[in-house]
């Protein structure tokens, strides 16, 4: 195939996040041609519950894909593959006919926490974890079920215990990634990356990830309720006739297995080499890098798992709320919902926030915001902790509050960075010491996600983290680029090592040392808040 032919080929990449699907047309070299967002509702029916209706996803995917293709930015015949990348750690039970039996329990849901407490019962416990059980789990899976109840396996155990009729009717439990692929092709499968949060796969041989019969038996679950495991680059088949006709693409368009959002974001960030890190600022945030070995830090809820690149591991972690704190401020504090009916108002608010923050002094008049609005996962696994605004006085203004939220998210990320660097330090020093600069194991970070569009926030991250921040171009489309890159590799257009050269940056932000003293002081107090308030939050938010 000539290079000119290659350049005319495209992937329909579906970035399926919590806010809704974002279908995109992406070239096989990662150039995002166009994209649309179709929002879907989030349901919070009871304390700890977080659900979405998969049919809302599917309707939005079809509507968005059709709208995108009808723009005719590219010839539909040049769209050679579809690759989806979904929110991770969700659970959808389907029956033998493929019908969903209930809403999807998504990654924010904590109702399985009680099942996790029962699982971790025992005499020898550290931070609530049964260490004898966890060490056995870690040996096989590289991690284990967390106390938060947010893992897929906690969802399934909660369904089994509370809705036994649904459990019995379930033919397969599917992740959001698997469910969308099923709707695209009619094929039921998962990938070695997608299935990880079930904590029932043996990942000791990264080239032969398989189910652990021993762990499935220990959980008292039925092994046949889990889908076949494939690789992220496997071709599942072609799109269904229904999908092809509704959105306007060829019936011969291939569907690539793909991977969840954390995995594709890492690929789409351009940080595909070992120890090269990125972070994302979306509704939630994470700081990830590829890693050559299996390792876990159970005390800070981090570990390695199969990555979106077959044959490699990836460091995984996540913090619950980042950009979601700004949505909370917008929707719950500053604006009445009636004012948000006009789309222009919604879009302009974030630009207004940026302008306010730019004019507000560093440190926000010593106001500290903690962004734990829905519990936290890393570097502490605590579903009872909650957000707060500390040191309010009569001098506090709206401007201080908005800047404190920007800075509080950065403080939380710095807390995570400390443990990410500790996680990889030994191997970086041994294998690639040339990466270390001024004693910093990770001297620079790529930033992606919607929050990366804010230049003032990027500068705050550079100042608080004391690291060079590289703003990836078109950062909100990193997931779609990552999905497209997986499809491109799967179909032989590029190799994994080509990806960094196709990654462009809008800006590079260096730390402003003039702000270091005040940020270091505030970060010290930020850490002290959790130490002092942790027990109070537990008392206030533990269900009885």
C-alpha positions as CSV (number, residue, x, y, z in Angstrom):
1,X,0.0,0.0,0.0
2,X,1.4,3.4,-1.0
3,X,1.8,6.2,1.5
4,X,-0.7,8.3,-0.3
5,X,-3.3,5.5,0.1
6,X,-2.5,5.3,3.8
7,X,-3.0,9.0,4.3
8,X,-6.5,8.7,3.0
9,X,-7.6,6.1,5.5
10,X,-9.5,6.8,8.7
11,X,-10.8,5.3,11.9
12,X,-14.2,6.0,13.4
13,X,-12.9,6.3,17.0
14,X,-15.6,6.4,19.7
15,X,-14.5,8.0,23.0
16,X,-17.2,6.8,25.3
17,X,-16.8,8.6,28.6
18,X,-19.1,9.3,31.6
19,X,-20.4,12.5,30.1
20,X,-21.3,10.7,26.9
21,X,-19.9,9.3,23.6
22,X,-17.6,11.5,21.5
23,X,-17.4,9.8,18.1
24,X,-14.4,11.1,16.1
25,X,-12.9,10.6,12.7
26,X,-9.2,10.2,13.1
27,X,-6.6,9.4,10.4
28,X,-4.4,6.3,10.8
29,X,-1.6,8.8,11.9
30,X,-3.7,10.3,14.7
31,X,-4.9,13.5,13.1
32,X,-8.4,14.3,14.5
33,X,-10.5,15.4,11.5
34,X,-13.7,16.1,13.4
35,X,-15.7,15.0,16.4
36,X,-19.0,15.5,18.2
37,X,-20.2,15.0,21.8
38,X,-23.6,13.5,22.6
39,X,-24.3,13.8,26.4
40,X,-26.1,11.1,28.3
41,X,-27.6,11.3,31.8
42,X,-26.1,10.0,35.0
43,X,-28.4,8.5,37.5
44,X,-27.8,8.6,41.3
45,X,-30.8,6.7,42.6
46,X,-29.6,6.2,46.2
47,X,-26.5,6.9,48.4
48,X,-23.4,5.3,46.8
49,X,-25.2,4.5,43.6
50,X,-24.1,5.7,40.2
51,X,-25.7,4.2,37.0
52,X,-26.2,4.9,33.3
53,X,-28.6,3.3,30.8
54,X,-26.5,1.6,28.1
55,X,-29.3,2.2,25.6
56,X,-28.7,5.9,26.1
57,X,-25.1,5.3,25.1
58,X,-26.0,3.3,22.0
59,X,-28.5,5.9,20.8
60,X,-25.9,8.6,21.3
61,X,-23.2,6.6,19.5
62,X,-25.5,6.1,16.5
63,X,-26.7,9.7,16.5
64,X,-23.2,11.2,16.9
65,X,-21.6,8.9,14.3
66,X,-24.3,9.6,11.8
67,X,-24.0,13.3,12.3
68,X,-20.3,13.2,12.0
69,X,-20.2,11.1,8.8
70,X,-22.9,13.2,7.1
71,X,-20.6,16.2,7.4
72,X,-18.6,14.5,4.6
73,X,-15.3,15.8,6.0
74,X,-13.9,12.5,4.6
75,X,-15.2,9.9,2.1
76,X,-17.2,7.3,4.2
77,X,-15.6,4.6,2.0
78,X,-12.2,5.6,3.5
79,X,-13.3,4.8,7.0
80,X,-11.7,1.4,7.3
81,X,-12.3,0.5,11.0
82,X,-14.3,1.4,14.1
83,X,-12.5,1.3,17.5
84,X,-14.3,2.2,20.7
85,X,-12.8,3.2,24.0
86,X,-15.1,3.2,27.0
87,X,-15.2,4.3,30.6
88,X,-13.7,1.5,32.7
89,X,-14.9,-0.5,35.7
90,X,-18.5,-0.7,34.8
91,X,-20.9,-3.7,34.9
92,X,-23.7,-4.7,32.6
93,X,-25.4,-8.1,32.9
94,X,-26.9,-9.4,29.7
95,X,-29.1,-12.4,29.1
96,X,-28.6,-15.1,26.4
97,X,-30.4,-12.9,23.9
98,X,-28.1,-10.0,24.5
99,X,-30.7,-8.0,26.4
100,X,-29.4,-5.8,29.3
101,X,-30.9,-6.9,32.6
102,X,-30.4,-3.6,34.5
103,X,-28.7,-0.3,34.1
104,X,-24.9,-0.2,34.0
105,X,-23.3,0.1,37.4
106,X,-20.5,2.6,36.6
107,X,-17.1,3.2,38.0
108,X,-18.4,5.8,40.6
109,X,-20.7,3.3,42.3
110,X,-19.7,2.3,45.9
111,X,-22.6,0.0,46.8
112,X,-20.3,-3.1,46.6
113,X,-18.2,-1.8,49.5
114,X,-20.1,-4.1,52.0
115,X,-19.1,-7.1,49.8
116,X,-15.5,-5.9,49.9
117,X,-15.5,-5.5,53.7
118,X,-16.8,-9.1,54.0
119,X,-14.1,-10.3,51.5
120,X,-11.4,-8.7,53.6
121,X,-12.5,-10.0,57.0
122,X,-9.7,-11.6,59.0
123,X,-7.3,-11.1,61.9
124,X,-4.3,-9.6,60.0
125,X,-5.5,-6.4,58.4
126,X,-3.7,-3.3,57.2
127,X,-5.7,-0.2,56.3
128,X,-8.7,-2.5,56.2
129,X,-7.3,-5.1,53.8
130,X,-6.9,-8.8,54.7
131,X,-3.2,-9.1,53.9
132,X,-3.1,-12.8,53.7
133,X,-5.8,-12.8,51.0
134,X,-4.3,-9.8,49.2
135,X,-0.9,-11.2,48.9
136,X,-2.3,-14.3,47.2
137,X,-4.4,-12.0,44.9
138,X,-1.4,-9.8,44.1
139,X,0.7,-12.7,43.1
140,X,-1.8,-13.7,40.4
141,X,-3.5,-10.4,39.3
142,X,-1.0,-7.7,40.2
143,X,-3.5,-6.2,42.6
144,X,-6.8,-7.1,44.2
145,X,-10.4,-6.0,45.0
146,X,-10.4,-2.6,46.7
147,X,-12.4,-1.6,49.7
148,X,-14.1,1.2,47.8
149,X,-16.6,-1.1,46.1
150,X,-16.0,0.6,42.8
151,X,-14.3,-2.3,41.0
152,X,-16.3,-4.4,38.6
153,X,-16.0,-7.5,40.8
154,X,-17.6,-5.6,43.7
155,X,-20.5,-4.6,41.4
156,X,-21.0,-8.3,40.4
157,X,-20.9,-9.5,44.0
158,X,-23.4,-6.8,45.0
159,X,-25.8,-7.9,42.2
160,X,-25.4,-11.6,43.3
161,X,-26.2,-10.8,46.9
162,X,-29.0,-8.2,46.3
163,X,-30.5,-9.3,43.0
164,X,-30.1,-13.1,42.8
165,X,-32.7,-13.3,40.1
166,X,-30.7,-11.0,37.8
167,X,-27.5,-12.9,38.7
168,X,-29.1,-16.2,37.7
169,X,-30.5,-14.8,34.4
170,X,-27.1,-13.3,33.5
171,X,-25.4,-15.0,30.5
172,X,-22.4,-12.7,30.6
173,X,-21.2,-9.7,32.7
174,X,-19.8,-7.1,30.3
175,X,-17.7,-4.0,30.8
176,X,-19.0,-0.9,28.9
177,X,-16.1,-1.5,26.4
178,X,-17.4,-5.0,25.8
179,X,-21.0,-4.0,25.6
180,X,-20.4,-1.4,22.9
181,X,-18.3,-3.9,20.9
182,X,-21.1,-6.4,21.2
183,X,-23.6,-3.8,19.9
184,X,-21.2,-3.0,17.0
185,X,-20.6,-6.6,15.9
186,X,-22.9,-9.0,17.7
187,X,-19.7,-10.7,19.1
188,X,-19.2,-11.1,22.9
189,X,-15.6,-10.7,24.0
190,X,-13.4,-8.7,26.3
191,X,-9.7,-7.7,26.1
192,X,-6.9,-8.5,28.5
193,X,-6.8,-4.8,29.4
194,X,-10.5,-4.4,29.8
195,X,-11.1,-7.4,32.1
196,X,-8.5,-6.4,34.7
197,X,-10.8,-4.6,37.2
198,X,-12.6,-7.9,37.8
199,X,-9.4,-9.1,39.5
200,X,-9.9,-12.7,38.2
201,X,-7.2,-12.8,35.6
202,X,-3.7,-14.3,35.9
203,X,-1.4,-11.6,34.4
204,X,1.9,-13.1,35.4
205,X,2.7,-13.9,31.8
206,X,1.8,-10.7,30.0
207,X,1.6,-12.6,26.7
208,X,-0.9,-15.1,28.0
209,X,-3.4,-13.4,30.2
210,X,-6.1,-15.9,31.3
211,X,-8.9,-16.4,33.8
212,X,-7.9,-17.7,37.3
213,X,-10.3,-20.5,38.1
214,X,-8.9,-20.4,41.6
215,X,-9.9,-16.8,42.2
216,X,-13.3,-17.2,40.5
217,X,-14.0,-20.1,42.8
218,X,-12.9,-18.2,45.9
219,X,-15.4,-15.5,45.0
220,X,-18.1,-18.1,44.5
221,X,-18.9,-16.9,41.0
222,X,-19.7,-18.8,37.9
223,X,-16.8,-18.8,35.4
224,X,-19.0,-19.2,32.4
225,X,-20.6,-15.7,33.1
226,X,-17.4,-14.0,31.9
227,X,-16.5,-13.3,28.2
228,X,-13.7,-14.7,26.1
229,X,-10.4,-12.8,26.4
230,X,-8.9,-11.3,23.3
231,X,-6.1,-8.8,22.6
232,X,-6.7,-5.1,22.2
233,X,-5.5,-5.3,18.5
234,X,-7.7,-8.2,17.6
235,X,-10.3,-7.7,14.8
236,X,-13.7,-8.7,16.3
237,X,-15.4,-8.7,12.9
238,X,-17.2,-6.2,10.9
239,X,-20.0,-3.8,11.9
240,X,-23.5,-5.1,11.9
241,X,-25.8,-4.3,8.9
242,X,-28.0,-2.1,11.2
243,X,-25.1,0.0,12.4
244,X,-23.6,0.4,8.9
245,X,-26.9,1.5,7.4
246,X,-27.8,3.9,10.3
247,X,-24.5,5.8,10.4
248,X,-23.6,5.5,6.7
249,X,-20.4,3.4,6.5
250,X,-19.5,0.3,4.7
251,X,-20.8,-3.1,6.0
252,X,-17.2,-4.3,5.6
253,X,-15.8,-1.8,8.1
254,X,-13.7,-3.7,10.7
255,X,-14.2,-3.4,14.4
256,X,-11.0,-3.5,16.5
257,X,-11.3,-4.8,20.1
258,X,-9.7,-1.7,21.6
259,X,-9.2,-0.8,25.2
260,X,-10.8,1.3,28.1
261,X,-10.2,5.0,28.4
262,X,-7.2,5.0,30.7
263,X,-5.3,2.8,28.2
264,X,-6.1,4.7,25.1
265,X,-5.5,8.0,26.8
266,X,-2.0,6.8,27.7
267,X,-1.4,5.9,24.0
268,X,-3.0,9.1,22.7
269,X,-0.9,11.2,25.1
270,X,2.2,10.1,23.2
271,X,3.7,8.8,26.4
272,X,4.2,5.2,25.1
273,X,7.8,4.6,26.2
274,X,8.5,3.0,29.5
275,X,8.4,5.5,32.5
276,X,7.3,8.4,30.3
277,X,4.3,9.8,32.2
278,X,1.1,11.7,31.4
279,X,-1.8,12.9,33.4
280,X,-5.3,13.7,32.4
281,X,-7.8,16.3,33.7
282,X,-11.3,15.2,32.8
283,X,-14.1,14.6,35.2
284,X,-11.6,12.6,37.1
285,X,-7.8,12.5,36.8
286,X,-5.0,10.0,36.7
287,X,-1.2,9.9,36.3
288,X,0.0,6.9,34.3
289,X,3.0,5.4,32.5
290,X,4.0,2.2,30.8
291,X,6.0,-0.1,33.0
292,X,8.0,-3.2,32.1
293,X,7.2,-5.3,35.2
294,X,4.3,-6.5,37.3
295,X,4.2,-4.5,40.6
296,X,1.7,-3.2,43.1
297,X,1.5,-0.6,45.9
298,X,-1.7,-1.7,47.7
299,X,-1.4,1.0,50.3
300,X,-1.8,3.8,47.7
301,X,-4.1,1.9,45.4
302,X,-1.7,1.7,42.5
303,X,-0.5,-1.3,40.5
304,X,0.4,-2.5,37.0
305,X,-1.9,-4.2,34.6
306,X,-2.0,-5.2,31.0
307,X,-1.8,-2.0,28.9
308,X,-3.5,-1.1,25.7
309,X,-0.2,-2.2,24.0
310,X,-0.2,-6.0,23.9
311,X,2.8,-7.4,25.8
312,X,3.3,-4.4,28.1
313,X,2.2,-3.5,31.5
314,X,0.9,0.0,32.6
315,X,0.9,1.7,35.9
316,X,-2.7,2.4,36.9
317,X,-4.2,4.8,39.4
318,X,-7.1,7.2,39.5
319,X,-8.4,10.2,41.5
320,X,-12.2,10.6,41.5
321,X,-12.7,14.3,40.9
322,X,-10.6,16.8,38.9
323,X,-12.5,18.8,36.3
324,X,-15.7,17.5,37.9
325,X,-15.0,20.1,40.7
326,X,-15.5,22.9,38.1
327,X,-18.7,21.3,36.9
328,X,-19.9,21.1,40.5
329,X,-19.1,24.7,41.0
330,X,-20.9,25.7,37.9
331,X,-24.0,23.6,38.3
332,X,-24.5,23.4,42.1
333,X,-23.0,26.7,43.4
334,X,-22.8,29.6,40.9
335,X,-25.6,29.1,38.4
336,X,-29.2,28.0,38.5
337,X,-29.9,25.1,36.2
338,X,-32.4,27.2,34.1
339,X,-29.4,29.4,33.2
340,X,-27.6,26.4,31.8
341,X,-30.2,25.5,29.2
342,X,-28.4,27.5,26.5
343,X,-25.3,25.7,25.3
344,X,-23.4,28.9,24.9
345,X,-23.7,29.7,28.6
346,X,-22.3,26.3,29.5
347,X,-19.3,26.6,27.2
348,X,-18.4,30.2,28.2
349,X,-18.3,29.5,31.9
350,X,-15.0,27.7,31.8
351,X,-13.4,30.6,29.9
352,X,-14.8,33.0,32.5
353,X,-13.2,30.8,35.2
354,X,-9.8,31.0,33.4
355,X,-10.0,34.8,33.2
356,X,-10.9,35.1,36.9
357,X,-8.1,32.7,38.0
358,X,-5.5,34.6,35.9
359,X,-6.3,37.8,37.8
360,X,-6.5,36.2,41.3
361,X,-3.3,36.1,43.4
362,X,-1.4,32.8,43.7
363,X,-2.5,30.9,46.8
364,X,-6.1,32.2,46.7
365,X,-5.6,34.1,50.0
366,X,-4.6,30.9,51.7
367,X,-7.9,29.2,50.9
368,X,-7.6,25.5,50.4
369,X,-10.0,23.3,48.5
370,X,-10.0,19.5,48.8
371,X,-11.5,17.9,45.7
372,X,-12.8,14.6,47.4
373,X,-16.4,15.2,46.3
374,X,-17.1,11.5,45.7
375,X,-14.5,9.8,47.9
376,X,-11.0,9.0,46.7
377,X,-9.1,6.1,45.1
378,X,-5.4,7.2,45.1
379,X,-3.1,7.8,46.8
380,X,-5.7,6.9,49.5
381,X,-8.5,4.4,49.0
382,X,-11.2,6.1,51.1
383,X,-14.8,6.2,49.8
384,X,-15.9,8.2,53.0
385,X,-13.7,11.2,52.5
386,X,-15.4,14.4,51.2
387,X,-14.5,17.7,49.7
388,X,-14.1,20.9,51.6
389,X,-13.1,24.6,51.6
390,X,-10.8,25.5,54.4
391,X,-9.7,28.9,55.9
392,X,-12.8,30.9,54.7
393,X,-12.9,34.4,56.2
394,X,-14.9,37.6,55.6
395,X,-12.2,38.5,53.1
396,X,-12.9,35.4,51.0
397,X,-14.3,36.2,47.6
398,X,-15.7,34.2,44.7
399,X,-12.4,34.8,42.9
400,X,-10.5,33.1,45.8
401,X,-12.9,30.2,45.7
402,X,-12.5,29.6,42.0
403,X,-8.7,29.8,42.1
404,X,-8.6,27.5,45.2
405,X,-10.5,24.9,43.2
406,X,-7.9,25.0,40.4
407,X,-5.1,24.8,42.9
408,X,-6.7,22.1,45.1
409,X,-6.9,19.8,42.1
410,X,-3.2,20.4,41.5
411,X,-2.4,19.7,45.2
412,X,-4.3,16.4,45.0
413,X,-2.3,15.5,41.8
414,X,1.0,16.4,43.5
415,X,0.0,14.0,46.3
416,X,-0.4,11.3,43.7
417,X,2.9,12.2,41.9
418,X,4.9,11.6,45.1
419,X,3.8,7.9,45.1
420,X,4.0,7.5,41.3
421,X,7.7,8.5,41.4
422,X,8.4,6.2,44.4
423,X,6.7,3.4,42.4
424,X,9.0,3.6,39.4
425,X,12.2,5.2,41.0
426,X,14.1,1.9,41.5
427,X,13.7,0.8,37.9
428,X,14.3,4.2,36.4
429,X,17.6,4.5,38.3
430,X,18.6,1.0,37.2
431,X,17.4,0.9,33.6
432,X,17.2,4.5,32.4
433,X,19.0,6.9,34.7
434,X,19.3,9.4,31.9
435,X,15.6,10.2,32.3
436,X,16.3,11.8,35.8
437,X,16.8,15.5,35.8
438,X,17.6,17.6,39.0
439,X,16.8,14.5,41.1
440,X,13.3,14.3,39.6
441,X,12.3,10.8,38.5
442,X,9.6,12.3,36.3
443,X,10.9,15.7,35.2
444,X,8.1,16.3,32.6
445,X,4.6,15.3,32.1
446,X,2.2,15.4,29.1
447,X,-1.2,16.7,30.0
448,X,-4.4,15.7,28.2
449,X,-8.2,15.9,28.9
450,X,-10.6,18.9,28.8
451,X,-8.7,20.6,31.7
452,X,-5.6,20.7,29.5
453,X,-7.3,23.4,27.3
454,X,-6.8,25.8,30.2
455,X,-3.4,27.5,29.9
456,X,-3.7,29.0,33.4
457,X,-4.4,25.6,34.9
458,X,-1.4,24.1,33.0
459,X,0.8,26.8,34.6
460,X,-0.7,26.1,38.0
461,X,0.2,22.4,37.5
462,X,3.7,23.3,36.5
463,X,4.1,25.5,39.6
464,X,2.5,23.1,42.1
465,X,4.1,19.9,40.7
466,X,7.4,21.7,40.1
467,X,7.6,19.9,36.7
468,X,7.6,20.8,33.0
469,X,4.1,20.4,31.6
470,X,3.7,19.6,27.9
471,X,0.2,20.5,26.7
472,X,-0.7,17.9,24.1
473,X,-2.4,19.5,21.0
474,X,-6.2,18.8,20.9
475,X,-5.9,17.3,24.4
476,X,-9.6,16.4,24.8
477,X,-9.2,14.0,21.9
478,X,-6.4,11.9,23.3
479,X,-8.7,8.9,23.9
480,X,-9.9,9.0,20.3
481,X,-6.3,9.3,19.0
482,X,-5.3,6.3,21.2
483,X,-8.2,4.2,19.9
484,X,-7.3,5.2,16.4
485,X,-3.6,4.3,17.0
486,X,-4.6,0.8,18.3
487,X,-6.6,0.3,15.1
488,X,-3.8,1.7,13.0
489,X,-1.3,-0.8,14.5
490,X,-3.8,-3.6,14.3
491,X,-4.2,-3.0,10.6
492,X,-0.5,-2.5,9.9
493,X,-0.3,1.2,9.2
494,X,2.1,2.2,12.0
495,X,4.1,0.6,14.8
496,X,3.9,1.5,18.5
497,X,7.3,3.2,18.5
498,X,6.0,5.6,15.7
499,X,3.5,7.3,18.0
500,X,5.7,9.9,19.8
501,X,6.6,11.5,16.4
502,X,2.9,11.9,15.6
503,X,2.3,13.7,18.9
504,X,2.2,17.5,18.8
505,X,2.2,20.0,21.6
506,X,0.4,23.4,21.8
507,X,2.6,24.8,24.7
508,X,5.3,23.9,27.1
509,X,4.9,25.2,30.7
510,X,7.9,25.6,33.0
511,X,7.6,26.0,36.8
512,X,7.6,29.6,38.0
513,X,9.9,29.4,41.0
514,X,8.5,32.7,42.4
515,X,5.4,30.7,43.4
516,X,7.2,27.7,44.9
517,X,7.3,28.8,48.6
518,X,3.6,29.6,48.9
519,X,2.6,26.4,47.1
520,X,4.9,24.2,49.2
521,X,3.4,25.7,52.3
522,X,-0.2,25.2,51.2
523,X,0.5,21.7,50.0
524,X,1.8,20.8,53.5
525,X,-1.5,22.0,55.0
526,X,-3.4,20.1,52.3
527,X,-1.9,16.9,53.4
528,X,-2.5,17.8,57.1
529,X,-6.2,18.2,56.3
530,X,-6.7,14.6,55.4
531,X,-4.8,13.4,58.5
532,X,-6.9,15.5,60.8
533,X,-10.3,15.1,59.0
534,X,-10.1,11.5,57.9
535,X,-11.8,10.1,61.0
536,X,-14.5,12.8,60.9
537,X,-15.4,12.0,57.3
538,X,-15.6,8.3,58.2
539,X,-18.0,9.0,61.1
540,X,-20.2,11.2,58.9
541,X,-20.3,9.1,55.8
542,X,-20.3,5.5,57.0
543,X,-23.6,3.7,56.3
544,X,-25.2,1.9,59.2
